[in-house]
């Protein structure tokens, strides 16, 4: 009985860590299409900053990012960058025309919602 009581906290920690495990993507078919990027945050549970962007993952490995800025000098911005799914993560260019990439882990993907951890946490909803 004493041994079971000592193991109980270890079992609880194991199940807590496995519940927060990252989602492993098999290929890009799980993310294809248009997504609304509506929030970003420095930490997963931190304060979110509202943003308004659209990401479109295309089958050819192109990610189209579209944003509008009513208060800025330009009304709309659209950029195309390369992406791929490798080792269960999204690997995307940091800027168009540069061969520098960052890895983005899918932290959560449930229904139409997805949370990515890149340099920041991105909160997306499938269109």
C-alpha positions in Angstrom: 0.0 0.0 0.0 2.8 2.4 0.9 4.4 1.7 -2.5 1.2 2.6 -4.3 0.9 5.9 -2.5 4.5 6.8 -3.5 3.8 6.0 -7.2 0.6 7.9 -7.4 2.3 11.4 -7.9 4.5 9.9 -10.7 1.5 8.5 -12.5 -0.3 11.8 -12.2 2.7 13.7 -13.7 2.9 11.2 -16.6 -0.7 11.7 -17.5 -0.5 15.5 -17.2 2.5 15.6 -19.6 1.0 13.2 -22.1 -2.2 15.3 -22.2 -0.2 18.3 -23.2 1.8 16.5 -25.9 2.2 18.2 -29.3 0.2 17.0 -32.2 2.3 15.2 -34.8 1.2 16.0 -38.4 1.5 13.1 -40.8 1.6 15.4 -43.9 0.3 18.7 -45.1 -3.2 17.3 -45.9 -4.1 18.0 -42.2 -3.5 21.8 -42.6 -4.4 22.5 -46.3 -6.8 25.3 -46.9 -7.5 28.7 -45.5 -7.1 29.6 -41.8 -8.0 32.8 -39.9 -5.0 33.8 -37.8 -6.8 35.8 -35.1 -4.5 36.0 -32.1 -0.9 35.7 -31.1 0.8 35.5 -27.7 4.3 35.2 -26.2 3.2 32.3 -24.0 0.4 29.8 -24.4 -1.5 31.1 -21.4 -0.3 34.7 -21.6 -2.2 37.7 -22.9 -3.3 37.4 -26.5 -2.9 40.2 -29.1 -5.6 40.3 -31.6 -4.5 40.3 -35.2 -6.3 39.8 -38.5 -4.5 37.6 -41.1 -5.4 34.8 -43.4 -3.0 31.9 -44.0 -3.6 29.6 -46.9 -1.7 26.3 -47.0 -1.5 25.2 -50.6 -0.7 21.6 -51.7 2.4 22.7 -53.6 4.2 23.8 -50.4 3.3 27.5 -50.6 1.9 29.4 -47.7 0.0 32.6 -48.7 -0.3 35.1 -45.9 -2.8 37.9 -46.4 -3.4 40.9 -44.1 -5.2 44.2 -44.3 -4.2 47.4 -42.6 -6.9 50.1 -42.7 -4.7 52.6 -40.7 -1.5 51.9 -42.6 0.0 53.1 -45.9 -1.2 50.1 -47.8 -4.6 48.6 -47.6 -3.6 44.9 -48.2 -0.5 42.9 -48.0 -0.1 39.4 -49.5 3.1 37.3 -49.3 4.0 33.8 -50.4 6.5 31.7 -48.5 7.5 28.1 -48.7 6.5 25.5 -46.1 6.7 21.8 -45.6 5.7 19.2 -43.0 8.8 17.4 -41.5 9.0 15.2 -38.5 5.4 16.1 -37.5 6.1 19.9 -37.5 5.5 22.7 -40.0 8.7 24.1 -41.3 8.2 27.6 -42.9 10.3 30.4 -44.3 10.8 33.3 -42.0 10.7 35.8 -44.9 10.1 35.5 -48.7 13.2 35.0 -50.7 15.4 34.0 -47.8 16.3 30.4 -47.1 16.0 30.8 -43.4 13.3 28.5 -41.9 11.6 28.2 -38.5 9.8 25.1 -37.1 6.3 25.4 -35.8 4.8 22.7 -33.6 1.1 22.1 -33.5 0.3 22.4 -29.8 -3.4 21.7 -30.2 -5.6 20.8 -33.2 -9.3 20.3 -32.2 -12.1 20.7 -34.6 -11.6 23.9 -36.6 -9.1 25.3 -34.1 -5.3 25.0 -34.1 -2.6 26.5 -32.0 0.9 26.7 -33.4 4.1 27.4 -31.5 6.6 29.2 -33.7 8.6 32.2 -32.4 5.2 33.1 -30.9 2.0 31.2 -30.3 -0.5 31.6 -33.1 -4.2 30.9 -32.7 -5.9 29.9 -35.9 -9.4 28.8 -37.0 -10.2 26.9 -40.2 -12.4 28.8 -42.7 
